[in-house]
């Protein structure tokens, strides 16, 4: 008799004279537990991707602000350059600041790009859900104890049909 559905090893028999209703109850409990675990896994993976996407968006927002400042400073630099033609101090200083902002734009742009590329999707959820679907359809036999034709018990690996 099962105290809790889904406890114990798969395929292990606890009592030889179990009723159909107990078996159905165990199966329902196991399926419910698997579905709950799949949902938890999907939530965890989606949360991790959402954090990475948020960081990428923040990085691109910083790039946008710095690019705007870059355009303003570049314009001022060009104006001073035209005004002073070859006298270095004014526009050279503004040019150095402008290049510093350009370096910041490149650094934050690469940071944002790296964070977007780290996004993984729901790989593990998709894999386990497809395995569960295969088991329920009978395409995949779950691992565990099986009884061979000669009556001996053996442990088998998952087999696809």
C-alpha positions in Angstrom: 0.0 0.0 0.0 1.4 3.4 -1.0 1.7 6.0 1.7 2.5 8.8 -0.8 2.2 8.6 -4.6 5.5 8.9 -6.4 7.7 7.6 -3.5 10.0 4.7 -3.9 11.9 3.4 -7.0 10.2 3.2 -10.4 8.9 -0.3 -11.1 9.5 -1.4 -7.5 6.6 -3.4 -6.0 5.7 -2.8 -2.4 2.7 -5.1 -2.1 1.7 -8.0 -4.4 -2.0 -7.7 -3.8 -2.5 -4.0 -4.6 -5.9 -3.0 -6.1 -6.4 -1.3 -9.4 -7.5 1.9 -7.7 -4.3 2.0 -5.7 -2.2 1.6 -8.8 -4.2 4.3 -10.6 -3.8 6.6 -7.6 0.0 6.0 -7.7 0.2 6.6 -11.4 -1.9 9.8 -11.1 0.3 11.0 -8.3 3.4 10.3 -10.2 2.2 12.1 -13.3 1.1 15.1 -11.2 4.5 15.2 -9.5 6.4 15.0 -12.9 4.2 17.8 -14.3 4.9 20.0 -11.2 8.6 19.4 -11.5 8.5 20.2 -15.2 6.7 23.5 -14.5 9.3 24.4 -11.8 12.2 23.7 -14.1 10.6 25.8 -16.9 10.1 28.7 -14.4 13.8 28.5 -13.2 15.1 28.5 -16.8 12.8 31.3 -17.9 13.9 33.4 -14.9 17.6 32.9 -15.7 17.0 34.0 -19.3 14.9 37.0 -18.2 17.8 38.2 -16.0 20.2 37.9 -18.9 17.9 39.7 -21.2 17.4 42.4 -18.7 21.2 42.9 -18.4 21.5 43.0 -22.1 18.7 45.7 -22.4 20.4 47.7 -19.7 23.7 47.5 -21.5 22.0 48.7 -24.8 20.3 51.6 -22.9 23.7 52.7 -21.6 25.1 52.4 -25.2 22.2 54.6 -26.4 22.9 57.4 -23.8 26.6 57.3 -24.4 26.2 57.3 -28.2 24.0 60.4 -27.8 26.7 62.1 -25.8 29.3 61.0 -28.4 27.4 62.7 -31.2 27.1 65.9 -29.2 30.8 65.9 -28.2 31.9 65.1 -31.7 29.9 68.0 -33.0 31.5 70.4 -30.5 34.9 68.9 -31.4 34.4 69.5 -35.1 33.2 73.1 -34.4 36.3 73.8 -32.3 38.5 72.2 -34.9 37.1 74.4 -37.6 37.4 77.4 -35.4 40.9 76.9 -34.2 42.2 75.0 -37.3 45.6 74.0 -36.1 45.8 75.1 -32.5 45.7 72.0 -30.4 44.5 72.8 -26.9 40.7 73.4 -27.3 39.6 70.8 -29.8 42.3 68.3 -28.9 41.0 68.1 -25.4 37.4 67.8 -26.6 38.6 65.1 -29.0 40.2 63.1 -26.3 37.0 63.2 -24.2 35.0 62.2 -27.3 37.3 59.2 -27.9 36.9 58.2 -24.2 33.1 58.1 -24.6 33.5 56.1 -27.8 35.6 53.5 -25.9 32.8 53.4 -23.2 30.2 52.8 -25.9 32.2 49.9 -27.3 32.8 48.4 -23.9 29.1 48.5 -22.9 28.0 47.4 -26.3 30.1 44.3 -26.0 28.8 43.7 -22.5 25.2 43.8 -23.8 26.0 41.5 -26.7 27.7 38.9 -24.5 24.6 38.9 -22.1 22.2 38.4 -25.0 24.3 35.5 -26.4 24.3 33.8 -23.0 20.5 33.3 -23.2 19.8 29.5 -23.3 16.1 29.1 -23.8 14.3 26.2 -22.2 16.7 23.4 -23.3 16.4 21.2 -20.2 12.6 21.6 -20.0 12.2 20.7 -23.7 14.4 17.6 -23.3 12.7 16.3 -20.2 9.2 17.1 -21.6 10.0 15.2 -24.8 11.3 12.2 -22.8 8.1 12.2 -20.7 6.0 12.4 -23.8 7.9 9.5 -25.3 7.5 7.4 -22.1 3.7 8.2 -22.0 3.3 7.2 -25.7 5.3 4.1 -25.2 8.1 5.1 -27.6 10.6 5.0 -24.8 10.8 2.4 -22.0 11.9 4.0 -18.7 14.9 2.6 -16.9 14.3 0.2 -14.1 13.7 -3.5 -13.3 12.2 -5.6 -16.0 11.2 -9.2 -16.1 12.6 -11.2 -19.0 10.9 -14.1 -20.7 12.8 -16.7 -18.6 11.4 -15.1 -15.4 14.7 -13.5 -14.2 14.8 -9.9 -13.2 17.3 -7.6 -14.9 18.0 -3.8 -15.0 17.7 -2.3 -18.4 18.7 1.0 -20.0 16.1 3.2 -21.7 15.2 1.8 -25.1 13.5 3.7 -27.9 11.3 1.8 -30.3 
